[in-house]
Amino acid sequence: MKKVILVSGLMLFSLFFGAGNLIFPPMLGYTAQSNMWAGMTGFAVTGILLPYITVIVIAYYDGGVEFIGNRVHPKFGFIFAVCIYLSIGALYGIPRAANVAYEIGAKSILPFHNTWTLVGFSLIFFIVVGLIALYPNRMVDNLGKVLTPALLLVIGALCIAAIIHPEGKVGEPQGKYAEAPLVSGILEGYYTMDLVAALAFSVVIVQSFKLAGISDSKRIVKNVILAGLISAVLLTIIYFSLAYLGITTSKPGFENGASILTYNSVRLFGAFGNILFGVIVILACLTTCIGLVNASSAFGMKKFPKIPYKTYVLVFSLVGFLISTLGLNMILQIAVPLLTFIYPISIVLVLISLVAIVIPTRLKIAYILPTISTLLISVLEILNTFKLIKPLNHLYQALPLSEQGLAWLYSFLALTIIGIIIDFIRNKNTVHSNQIDKQKA
């Protein structure tokens, strides 16, 4: 069983570690410099800890994304789950993974690129994704025993080389990391939106233990905690190593983490560096995409079981292929409003569900009040993003933390506390009434 936990932890790491996770830390280190440790600590809170908590929460309730949404209302739970799987699945996550693999990874390897090279690469990419996702009972072996070790090997080679041969010394922090490194790191981890991915990957990791023959729910949760811890530790080591690569990069003028990684790959490994970096990106995107196809297909089969699992895999792979050929900019335009809408709600539901595990009272109002307020604020944020309905834009801009995209935070905290108090009083009154009824009987 220890071997299953280890391999499942490696698989979970590979599912989380996509191209976005690869390029955020180097840029953070490059900008934060001497404040890198504070910045990366903040990044770890929202980029590692929150997704880890999400995996545990979903495993504990063993009901998937829809279950925690049902605490608000069953119809809301279904709509919320559909939005989650559309955003991380066919409309955004799946085609984005393929497109980023091409834009950042394949372009480093290919001698030329055009529309047809994108189409050809995407076709091969999704054939591999589909073939592996078709057999969920083999996913743990394919990802945990093969692809993840390969990914760790090439990332490790780059990070170790950078540590042994740093280009320069640590400098002074720049921009937002000079004034508030911890808060800036928290926001940077928030923007990875890994918590949404965790809502889907939680189902994959629970499924892997069930396929291993474990049926006891408490044992599954325990194993998920251990596997998640392995994933979290690996993410922490890799993230901080990549950030260190960023702070020791002395060449000025870099605007994103991909450029920093490409530069250091060539600096450390010469012409082979481009190939090394390309392989890292392609493997990172491939493992994430396989997990997304599997999770989306599992959800589809759960809701509409008459359609075979393999059909869902083929459909999601095909749709992902078609959308990936539109290009990254078009994909982002499609997905940004949806992600803006669901991400704060996802965080709210996960945190309230965590509270519901800890405190000994049945929660209902504590789910409804903060979720509705967060939903309304998310709508205001979308209207503000697209400059629609000016009076409402002014209202959103007047909310605290609106500039950071966290306008929902204060209302969430206040309404959650109010909801818990109301639920506690209601539950207490219900128990008291039941006792009176028993005495009368």
BELBEL-V223063 format. One record per pair of residues at least 12 apart in sequence whose C-alpha atoms are under 7 Angstrom apart, sorted by the first residue. I is the first residue (numbers start at 1). GAP is how many residues later the second one is. D is the distance in Angstrom with one decimal. If there is no record, write none. Layout:
((I	GAP	D) (I	GAP	D))
This chain:
((5	218	6.3) (5	221	6.9) (5	222	5.3) (6	221	6.3) (7	133	6.7) (7	137	4.7) (7	138	6.4) (8	132	6.1) (8	136	6.1) (8	197	6.9) (8	219	5.9) (9	218	4.0) (9	219	5.8) (9	221	5.2) (9	222	5.1) (10	134	4.9) (10	138	6.2) (10	221	6.2) (11	129	6.2) (11	132	5.2) (11	133	4.3) (11	137	6.5) (12	193	6.9) (12	219	6.0) (13	218	4.5) (13	222	6.9) (14	134	5.6) (14	270	6.8) (14	273	5.7) (14	274	6.5) (15	272	5.6) (15	273	4.3) (15	276	5.8) (16	272	6.4) (17	267	5.9) (17	271	6.8) (18	266	4.7) (18	267	5.0) (18	270	5.8) (19	81	6.9) (19	262	5.9) (19	265	6.0) (19	266	5.9) (20	172	6.8) (23	234	4.3) (23	235	5.4) (24	233	5.9) (25	214	5.8) (25	217	5.7) (25	218	4.7) (26	216	5.1) (26	217	4.4) (26	219	6.2) (26	220	4.3) (26	231	5.2) (26	234	6.8) (27	219	6.1) (27	229	5.8) (27	230	4.6) (28	215	6.3) (29	214	4.3) (29	215	6.1) (29	217	4.6) (29	218	4.7) (30	216	4.2) (30	217	4.5) (30	219	6.8) (31	142	6.0) (31	143	5.4) (31	146	6.8) (32	141	4.5) (32	142	6.0) (32	145	5.0) (32	146	6.8) (33	137	5.7) (33	138	5.4) (33	139	5.7) (33	140	4.9) (33	214	5.0) (34	136	6.1) (34	137	6.1) (34	138	5.9) (34	139	5.9) (35	138	6.2) (35	142	6.8) (35	146	6.3) (38	143	5.7) (38	144	5.0) (39	142	4.6) (39	143	4.7) (39	145	6.5) (39	146	4.3) (40	145	5.8) (40	200	7.0) (41	141	6.8) (41	144	7.0) (42	140	4.9) (42	141	6.3) (42	143	4.4) (42	144	4.1) (43	142	4.4) (43	143	4.7) (43	145	6.0) (43	146	4.4) (44	145	6.8) (45	141	6.5) (46	140	5.8) (46	143	4.8) (46	144	5.3) (47	142	4.3) (47	143	6.3) (47	145	6.7) (47	147	6.4) (48	184	6.1) (50	145	6.3) (51	143	6.1) (51	144	4.5) (51	147	5.4) (52	176	6.1) (52	180	6.9) (54	141	6.7) (54	144	6.1) (54	145	6.4) (54	296	6.1) (55	143	5.9) (55	144	6.8) (55	147	4.7) (56	165	6.8) (56	168	6.6) (56	169	6.1) (57	296	6.8) (57	297	6.2) (58	144	6.1) (59	143	6.5) (59	147	6.3) (59	162	5.7) (60	161	5.8) (64	139	6.1) (65	16	5.7) (65	134	6.0) (66	12	5.7) (66	14	6.9) (66	15	5.1) (68	281	6.7) (68	285	7.0) (71	293	6.6) (71	296	6.5) (72	295	5.7) (72	296	5.1) (85	211	5.8) (87	248	6.5) (87	251	6.6) (87	252	6.6) (88	109	6.5) (88	204	6.9) (89	203	5.9) (89	204	6.8) (89	207	6.2) (90	226	5.9) (90	229	6.2) (90	230	5.5) (91	244	6.7) (92	239	6.3) (92	243	5.7) (94	195	5.4) (94	198	6.4) (94	226	5.6) (95	225	4.6) (95	226	6.4) (95	228	5.9) (95	229	4.4) (96	228	6.5) (96	232	6.6) (96	235	6.8) (97	188	5.0) (97	192	6.0) (98	24	6.2) (98	27	6.9) (98	187	6.6) (98	226	6.4) (99	225	5.6) (99	228	6.7) (99	229	6.1) (101	180	5.8) (101	181	4.8) (101	184	5.8) (102	16	6.7) (102	19	7.0) (104	177	6.9) (105	172	6.7) (105	173	3.8) (105	174	6.6) (105	176	5.0) (105	177	5.5) (106	172	5.7) (108	166	5.3) (108	167	6.5) (108	170	5.5) (109	165	6.2) (109	166	5.4) (109	169	6.1) (118	207	6.7) (119	206	6.0) (122	199	6.0) (123	198	6.5) (126	191	5.9) (126	195	6.4) (129	157	6.8) (129	160	6.9) (129	161	5.2) (130	183	6.3) (130	184	6.6) (130	187	6.1) (133	157	5.7) (133	160	6.7) (133	161	5.6) (133	180	6.8) (134	176	5.8) (134	179	6.3) (137	74	6.4) (140	68	6.7) (143	144	6.9) (151	129	6.2) (151	132	6.1) (151	133	6.9) (154	122	6.9) (154	126	6.3) (155	125	6.5) (158	107	6.8) (159	82	5.9) (159	83	6.4) (159	86	6.9) (161	107	6.8) (162	83	5.9) (166	82	5.5) (167	81	5.6) (167	82	5.5) (167	83	6.2) (168	80	4.9) (168	81	5.9) (168	82	5.1) (169	79	5.6) (170	77	5.8) (170	78	5.9) (193	150	7.0) (196	147	6.5) (196	150	6.6) (200	95	5.7) (201	90	6.8) (201	94	6.6) (203	92	6.7) (204	91	6.0) (206	14	6.9) (206	18	7.0) (246	14	7.0) (262	12	6.6) (262	15	6.3) (265	12	6.3) (293	20	6.3) (293	23	6.3) (294	19	7.0) (297	12	6.2) (297	15	5.0) (297	16	5.7) (300	12	7.0) (337	45	6.1) (340	38	6.6) (340	42	6.8) (341	37	5.1) (341	38	6.5) (344	30	6.8) (345	26	6.3) (345	29	6.1) (345	30	6.4) (348	23	6.6) (352	15	6.6) (361	63	6.3) (362	61	6.9) (363	57	6.7) (363	60	5.8) (364	59	6.6) (365	54	4.9) (365	57	7.0) (365	58	6.1) (366	50	5.1) (366	53	3.8) (366	54	5.2) (366	57	7.0) (369	46	5.9) (369	50	6.7) (370	41	6.8) (370	42	4.8) (370	45	5.3) (370	46	5.8) (373	38	7.0) (374	34	5.3) (374	38	6.9) (377	31	6.1) (380	12	6.7) (380	13	6.9) (380	16	6.0) (381	15	6.6))
